[in-house]
Amino acid sequence: MGENLNSDDAPCVVLIEDDPLVRMGQEMLLRDWGYRVVTGASREEVFSVVENTHDIAAILSDFRVEGPETGAEVAIALSAAAGRQIPTAIMSASLGRSSGSVADTYGFTFFAKPVDPERLRAWLDAVIPGRDVSHP
């Protein structure tokens, strides 16, 4: 778990993923795109490293995370702490489960794993205000 040391004015993305290798790869990708990244495998880990929920620009979460809650429930808790709906995407490799319908119920975007990086980047560009959407 941890926070990226990118510029403080870079948009902050919270990444909740219980698989350490997947989390590391996604974190590297997000940092390469210029985001500050806060990571954790559970609600407790994320809330222990998030310094200010008002700084969160977007949440990316696996549906299944460590602990008794789903990633959707952790995202709802982060939004409640921030006092606003934070743009959230739920990711899951379990297409036969309820992850897509749960994401839909809460108005979250759903990505089936493996997530196409260009689709993810397009989603982030669309949901983070003032983000430069031109890419090299």
C-alpha positions as CSV (number, residue, x, y, z in Angstrom):
1,M,0.0,0.0,0.0
2,G,1.2,3.5,-0.5
3,E,1.0,6.8,-2.2
4,N,2.8,7.9,-5.3
5,L,5.0,10.9,-5.0
6,N,3.9,12.6,-8.3
7,S,3.2,16.3,-8.1
8,D,0.7,17.3,-5.4
9,D,-1.4,19.1,-8.1
10,A,-1.8,15.9,-10.1
11,P,-5.2,14.3,-9.8
12,C,-5.4,11.6,-7.1
13,V,-6.7,8.2,-8.1
14,V,-7.5,5.6,-5.4
15,L,-6.7,2.0,-6.5
16,I,-8.2,-0.8,-4.5
17,E,-6.9,-4.2,-5.5
18,D,-6.1,-7.3,-3.4
19,D,-3.7,-8.9,-5.8
20,P,-0.3,-7.4,-5.2
21,L,1.0,-8.0,-8.7
22,V,-2.1,-6.6,-10.4
23,R,-2.0,-3.6,-8.0
24,M,1.6,-2.9,-8.8
25,G,1.1,-3.0,-12.6
26,Q,-2.0,-0.8,-12.5
27,E,-0.3,1.7,-10.1
28,M,2.7,1.9,-12.5
29,L,0.4,2.6,-15.4
30,L,-1.5,5.3,-13.6
31,R,1.7,7.0,-12.4
32,D,3.0,6.9,-16.0
33,W,-0.2,8.8,-17.0
34,G,0.6,11.5,-14.4
35,Y,-1.7,10.6,-11.6
36,R,-1.0,10.6,-7.9
37,V,-2.0,7.1,-6.8
38,V,-3.1,5.9,-3.4
39,T,-3.3,2.1,-3.2
40,G,-4.6,-0.5,-0.8
41,A,-6.1,-4.0,-0.7
42,S,-8.9,-3.2,1.7
43,R,-11.0,-0.5,3.3
44,E,-8.7,-0.3,6.2
45,E,-5.5,0.1,4.1
46,V,-7.0,2.7,1.9
47,F,-8.5,4.8,4.7
48,S,-5.1,4.6,6.5
49,V,-3.2,6.2,3.6
50,V,-5.8,8.6,2.2
51,E,-4.9,12.0,3.7
52,N,-7.9,14.0,2.4
53,T,-10.9,12.4,0.7
54,H,-11.7,15.7,-0.9
55,D,-8.6,15.3,-3.1
56,I,-9.7,12.0,-4.7
57,A,-10.5,12.5,-8.4
58,A,-11.5,8.9,-9.1
59,I,-11.6,5.4,-7.6
60,L,-10.6,2.2,-9.4
61,S,-11.5,-0.9,-7.5
62,D,-11.5,-4.6,-7.9
63,F,-14.9,-6.0,-6.9
64,R,-13.4,-8.6,-4.6
65,V,-11.0,-6.9,-2.0
66,E,-9.6,-8.0,1.3
67,G,-12.0,-7.9,4.2
68,P,-15.8,-8.4,4.5
69,E,-16.8,-5.6,2.0
70,T,-16.8,-5.5,-1.7
71,G,-14.8,-2.9,-3.6
72,A,-18.1,-1.1,-4.4
73,E,-18.8,-0.8,-0.7
74,V,-15.4,0.6,-0.1
75,A,-15.9,3.2,-2.9
76,I,-19.3,4.2,-1.4
77,A,-17.6,4.7,2.0
78,L,-14.9,6.9,0.3
79,S,-17.6,9.0,-1.4
80,A,-19.5,9.3,1.8
81,A,-16.4,10.5,3.6
82,A,-15.7,13.1,0.8
83,G,-19.4,14.2,0.9
84,R,-19.7,13.8,-2.8
85,Q,-20.0,11.1,-5.4
86,I,-16.5,10.2,-6.6
87,P,-16.3,8.8,-10.1
88,T,-15.8,5.0,-9.6
89,A,-15.0,2.1,-11.8
90,I,-15.4,-1.5,-10.6
91,M,-13.1,-4.1,-12.2
92,S,-13.7,-7.8,-12.1
93,A,-12.7,-11.0,-13.8
94,S,-15.8,-12.7,-12.4
95,L,-18.2,-12.0,-15.2
96,G,-20.7,-14.6,-14.0
97,R,-21.1,-13.0,-10.6
98,S,-23.0,-9.9,-9.5
99,S,-20.1,-7.4,-9.9
100,G,-21.4,-5.8,-13.1
101,S,-25.0,-5.4,-11.7
102,V,-23.7,-4.1,-8.4
103,A,-21.6,-1.5,-10.3
104,D,-24.6,-0.6,-12.4
105,T,-26.9,-0.3,-9.3
106,Y,-24.6,2.4,-7.8
107,G,-23.9,4.2,-11.1
108,F,-20.3,3.0,-11.3
109,T,-18.6,2.1,-14.5
110,F,-17.7,-1.6,-14.9
111,F,-14.6,-3.0,-16.6
112,A,-14.1,-6.7,-17.2
113,K,-10.6,-7.9,-16.5
114,P,-8.2,-7.7,-18.0
115,V,-8.9,-4.0,-18.5
116,D,-8.0,-2.4,-21.8
117,P,-5.6,0.4,-20.8
118,E,-6.9,2.7,-23.5
119,R,-10.5,2.3,-22.3
120,L,-9.4,3.0,-18.8
121,R,-7.5,6.1,-19.8
122,A,-10.4,7.3,-21.8
123,W,-12.7,6.8,-18.8
124,L,-10.3,8.7,-16.5
125,D,-10.0,11.6,-19.0
126,A,-13.8,11.8,-19.2
127,V,-14.5,11.8,-15.5
128,I,-11.7,14.0,-14.2
129,P,-12.5,17.7,-14.9
130,G,-9.8,19.8,-16.5
131,R,-7.7,16.7,-17.5
132,D,-5.8,17.2,-20.7
133,V,-7.2,14.5,-23.0
134,S,-4.5,14.8,-25.7
135,H,-2.0,12.0,-25.5
136,P,1.2,11.5,-27.4
